[in-house]
Amino acid sequence: MLICLSASHKNSSFDVLERLSVGSDDAAAGILERHPALVGAVVVATCNRFEAYLDLDEPTGTSPMSAVRAAIDGVSASTGVAAEVLRDTLELVHGHTVAEHLFAVTSGLESVVVGEGEIAGQVRRSLEQARRVGTTSPELERLFQRASQTSRGIKNRTGIGAAGRSLVRLALELAESRIPDWAATRVLLVGTGRYAGASLAALRDLGAENVRVYSPSGRARKFASSHQITAVTESDFAAEAARADLILTCTTADHHVITAALLRAGRAQGETMADAASPANGCPVGEAPGTPEAPQRLIIDLGLPRNVDPDVTELAGVELLDLETIRIHAPLEELNATSDARLLVGRAARKFSAVAEEQSLAPAVVALRSHIFGLLDAEIERARRRSDSSEQTEAALRHLASVLLHTPMVRSRELARAGEQAAFLSGLDAMFGIRVDLPAVTATPGDAEITPTAS
């Protein structure tokens, strides 16, 4: 049975999402340690989403809630968020709706900016991370690979994402009213990770020419060289941050990279340099001394956890645009394209579920085949001992066994698609005495008595 525990910008506060992002890399392994029925886990953690996709191996009809509670405890241990908070926050998605949910997420339909393109890559990298740490499962592999295929199909067949919509571009659109001339704007890009390239491309599309980059991990020089911009060293960072008209942060650092103290230090450095360069005899004749108006600075924080300490807004002239603010100003969905995309998502999810349904009776079919061919092999062996067999006779008997199995195999797929696995299992038990316990791949709310954690 597939389960998803979901916290996103739609049902969780930004503070909770920020706390969940810390330790998310270890969450999948921590989840699997908590319950023997949990056989696979893939965690998708982005700036507006934390989701744990779980593969639960339990017999049909068994409630998954003990495994769900154990998984929540695992997330709590990895992220430091109290289990009580998680139980009030996480939404439980289960059964066939998991595929539809992930397909919609991967296609950008559940993003702050509908149709944004970064999420598909983030989902793909989440699966790669699960592979590296050994927490994925065959069913989760199939789910995530199908999600990527669906996302590509939707991008090609609808208008979703056609305008290059992204969180970065939305943030810069919101900033445009504060930027009178992009060409004259001094920009400091903080971070060289996944968002940095997209951020730089978006800045250049707007006409920004004076862009510098700083990396807390020391990769600024390499990034600057490959993108033809200027690298900022650690020693110059504070002064450069204070001089910049626009700072855009997008690092994976787990601490505040920009703080009020840093900007004050940078301003002090700038004032010291200005004093050293000014005439020593004080104010020019006829000019009254006074305090100059603080220059206007805009900081865009796309990091999660936050790259920028909110205390920067205590400084005169500094405005902070963070993910929480961006989320509030996200535009309405493009209705037609979104409607078409959701139809495609629903169709792909139904196809995924149909395949899962057909495969759900595979253990029972294998048991029946093993039973029939076991009887056949035993009978052939007895005939050989009596010297009462030939290759032609054995081949004919094996062909007959395959013919007899054809109808039960066809009926197994038909009954599985109709959700009537129990009928096939009952017939197998009644006719052959074969009992098979299936994993709860196709369990429904009624079967497993699922109560959502939150909605």
Secondary structure by P-SEA (a helix, b strand, c coil): cbbbbccccccccaaaaaaaaccccaaaaaaaaccccccbbbbbbcccbbbbbbbbbccccccaaaaaaaaaaaaaaaccccaaaaaacbbbbcccaaaaaaaaaaaccccccccccaaaaaaaaaaaaaaaaccccaaaaaaaaaaaaaaaaaaaccccccccccaaaaaaaaaccccccccccbbbbcccccaaaaaaaaaaaacccbbbbbbcccaaaaaaaaacbbbbcccaaaaaaaaccbbbbbcccccccccaaaaaaaaaaaaaaaaaacccccccccbbbbbccccbbbbbbcccccccccccccccccccccaaaaaaaccccccaaaaaaaaaaaaaaaaaaaaaaaacaaaaaaaaaaaaaaaaaaaaaaaaaaccccaaaaaaaaaaaaaaaaaaaaaaaaaaaacaaaaaaaaaaacccbbbbbccccccccccccccccc
